[in-house]
Amino acid sequence: MQQQKKSSAGDNLCRLIEWFSNNTKSAVVALSGGVDSAVVALAAKKALGINALSITANYRTLSTDELATAEKIATEIGIAHRVLEYDELKNPDFVKNDELRCYHCRNELGRRLVHEAHKCGISLVVDGTSVDDLKEYRPGIMALRKNGVRSPFVEIGIDKSQIRSIAEEYGLSIYDKPSNACLASRIPKGVSVTYEKLHKIEKSEIIVKMLSEAKQVRVRDH
């Protein structure tokens, strides 16, 4: 069974590498610090070498822990990495925190990633969206598609369990990292997102993790 698991992980990574080879000579990977985007970055690096670039957006709602993880995983993979700095709280559509908050977040992210890619002479931007993500209401995915961001996992049909198998087989340190969400997701819909709330949430989660040694903590602001 273990050998079959390894073979399957290897086959799926080969499919990802082939996807990149067939679609582009260079690419930007949106590297969030999670397992999904890390595996996309791994495949991009193997397929494209120095022509693969990973970008992590630090937009004020990304925790410092997630940013550090993204930097660490880029180093593990050996892929070039940049941090794109901007302030999401300057977008009033995002701050009002309605049902389309994620759409406004990803719409701005998509625009900025595509702009950065074009400055580097790169036409393809990819993310770590998987086929499992399509089963949920994810307006942010629609926003990324609108900006031309593509999802290799979706296009070749790879789910989250297969993604984790690849990450484990190829020695990525975050292969068992729990899924995470931006700090703004801890604030109830209709309540404005503020710097104060984000800071309080992040600090509280750090304290709870230190006291409990829990891997995944999501503090809600009420």
Secondary structure, DSSP 8 states (H G I E B T S, - for coil): -HHHHHHHHHHHHHHHHHHHHHH-S-EEEE--SSHHHHHHHHHHHHHHGGGEEEEEEE-SSS-HHHHHHHHHHHHHHT-EEEEEE--GGG-HHHHT--TTHHHHHHHHHHHHHHHHHHHTT---EE----GGGGGS--HHHHHHHHTT-B-HHHHHT--HHHHHHHHHHTT-TTTT------GGGGS-TTS---HHHHHHHHHHHHHHHHHH--S-------
